[in-house]
Amino acid sequence: MRRRIYWMLPDVESARATMDDLLLARIDEGHMFFVGREDADMRGLHAANVWQTSDVIRSAEIGLILGASLGAILGAIIAVGYPVFGDKPEWGWIAALALAGALFGVWTSTMIGVSTPSKRLRRFAEQIEQGRILLMVDVLMWRVEEIEARLEALHPEAHLEGVEPDIPAFP
């Protein structure tokens, strides 16, 4: 199980040095995510992608629940009130429309979620706009203190912004 550690770095040079130190500590580059202003030169850094910077996962979850619920309600109405193949209720409509609603809900809500900034990163927006670089690093839970101590010792210019107990299931 991994924990996500947030670090605020003053500039790109510090971010590159921090990335090198994390690589020396055997943290895989795929577990480091850097977020900076759009005009920042992020070459050489593993920049965060849409999974880390948007609310696409949360939006998909909400779309799944709402779509499946509304589909099941519509399916129940059709199954009981408007049977298609006879006079008896056709319960299969509930499952079929719940599945169709879930798929439609996920599809539409992820299109919205991709363009919505992450609520988890909202607290860092002002500092990022000032030119600082946010580092999100996912480490094994028993290495959190070790990595924090290493970065505090090697990078006094950086500031620990906290540890998130649960990282998203997707990158």
C-alpha positions in Angstrom: 0.0 0.0 0.0 1.3 3.4 -0.9 0.9 6.9 0.5 1.1 10.1 -1.4 3.5 12.7 -0.1 3.1 16.4 -1.2 6.2 18.6 -1.4 6.3 22.2 -2.6 9.5 23.1 -4.4 10.6 26.7 -5.1 11.6 26.2 -8.8 12.4 23.8 -11.6 16.0 23.4 -10.7 15.1 22.2 -7.2 12.5 19.9 -8.7 15.1 18.3 -10.9 17.6 17.8 -8.0 14.8 16.4 -5.9 13.9 13.9 -8.6 17.5 12.8 -8.9 17.6 12.3 -5.1 14.4 10.3 -5.2 15.8 8.1 -8.0 18.9 7.5 -5.8 16.5 6.4 -3.0 15.1 3.9 -5.4 11.7 5.6 -6.0 10.6 4.8 -9.5 10.0 7.7 -11.8 6.5 6.5 -12.4 5.6 7.3 -8.8 6.7 10.9 -9.0 4.4 13.5 -10.4 5.4 17.2 -10.8 2.9 20.0 -11.3 3.9 23.5 -12.4 2.5 26.4 -14.3 1.8 25.9 -18.0 4.7 28.0 -19.0 7.2 26.2 -16.8 10.0 24.3 -18.5 9.2 20.8 -17.1 11.7 18.9 -19.4 13.4 16.1 -17.6 10.6 15.9 -14.9 7.9 13.3 -14.8 4.9 15.7 -15.2 1.6 14.8 -13.7 -1.0 13.8 -16.2 -4.8 14.1 -16.4 -5.3 11.4 -13.8 -3.4 13.4 -11.2 -4.5 16.9 -12.1 -8.2 16.5 -12.8 -11.3 15.1 -11.1 -11.8 12.5 -13.8 -11.9 9.5 -11.3 -14.3 11.2 -8.9 -16.5 12.3 -11.8 -16.6 8.7 -13.3 -17.6 7.3 -9.9 -20.5 9.8 -9.6 -21.6 9.2 -13.2 -21.6 5.4 -12.6 -23.8 5.7 -9.5 -26.2 8.2 -10.9 -26.4 6.6 -14.3 -27.0 3.1 -12.9 -29.6 4.4 -10.5 -31.6 6.4 -13.0 -31.3 3.5 -15.5 -32.6 1.1 -12.9 -35.5 3.4 -12.0 -36.4 3.8 -15.7 -36.1 0.0 -16.2 -38.4 -0.7 -13.3 -41.0 1.7 -14.7 -40.8 0.1 -18.1 -40.8 -3.5 -16.6 -43.9 -2.9 -14.6 -45.8 -0.2 -16.4 -45.1 -0.9 -20.0 -44.2 -4.6 -20.6 -43.1 -5.0 -24.2 -43.5 -8.8 -24.8 -46.7 -9.6 -22.9 -48.8 -8.6 -19.9 -46.4 -9.7 -17.2 -43.6 -7.5 -15.8 -40.3 -8.0 -17.6 -37.6 -7.6 -14.9 -34.7 -7.9 -17.3 -35.3 -4.2 -18.3 -34.0 -3.1 -14.9 -30.6 -4.7 -15.4 -30.3 -3.8 -19.0 -31.2 -0.1 -18.5 -29.1 0.1 -15.3 -26.1 -1.1 -17.3 -26.8 1.3 -20.1 -27.3 4.1 -17.7 -24.0 3.3 -15.9 -22.1 3.3 -19.1 -23.7 6.5 -20.3 -23.1 8.2 -16.9 -19.5 7.2 -16.8 -18.9 8.4 -20.4 -20.6 11.8 -19.9 -19.2 12.6 -16.5 -15.6 11.7 -17.4 -15.8 14.3 -20.2 -16.7 16.9 -17.6 -14.2 15.6 -15.1 -11.2 15.8 -17.4 -11.7 19.6 -17.6 -12.3 20.1 -13.9 -9.2 20.7 -11.7 -8.6 18.2 -9.0 -10.1 19.1 -5.6 -7.1 17.5 -4.0 -4.8 20.0 -5.6 -6.9 23.1 -5.1 -5.0 24.1 -2.0 -1.8 24.3 -4.0 -3.1 26.4 -6.9 -1.9 29.8 -5.7 1.6 28.6 -5.0 1.8 26.9 -8.4 0.7 30.1 -10.1 3.5 31.9 -8.3 6.0 29.6 -10.1 6.5 26.9 -7.5 6.5 23.2 -8.4 4.4 20.7 -6.6 5.8 17.2 -6.2 3.5 14.3 -5.5 5.4 11.1 -4.7 3.8 7.8 -4.0 5.9 5.7 -1.7 5.3 2.4 0.2 3.7 3.2 3.6 6.7 2.0 5.6 9.0 4.3 3.7 7.1 7.5 4.2 9.2 8.7 7.2 12.5 7.7 5.5 11.7 9.6 2.3 10.4 12.7 4.3 13.6 12.7 6.4 15.8 12.3 3.3 14.1 15.2 1.4 14.2 17.5 4.5 17.9 16.8 4.9 18.9 17.2 1.3 16.4 20.0 0.3 15.9 22.6 3.0 14.4 24.9 0.4 11.5 22.4 -0.1 8.4 22.4 2.1 6.5 19.3 3.2 2.8 19.9 2.5 1.4 16.7 4.0 0.7 13.0 3.4 -2.4 11.7 1.8 -3.4 8.4 3.5 -5.2 7.0 0.4 -3.9 7.5 -3.1 -6.3 6.9 -6.0 -6.5 3.5 -7.5 -5.5 4.9 -10.9 -2.2 6.7 -11.4 
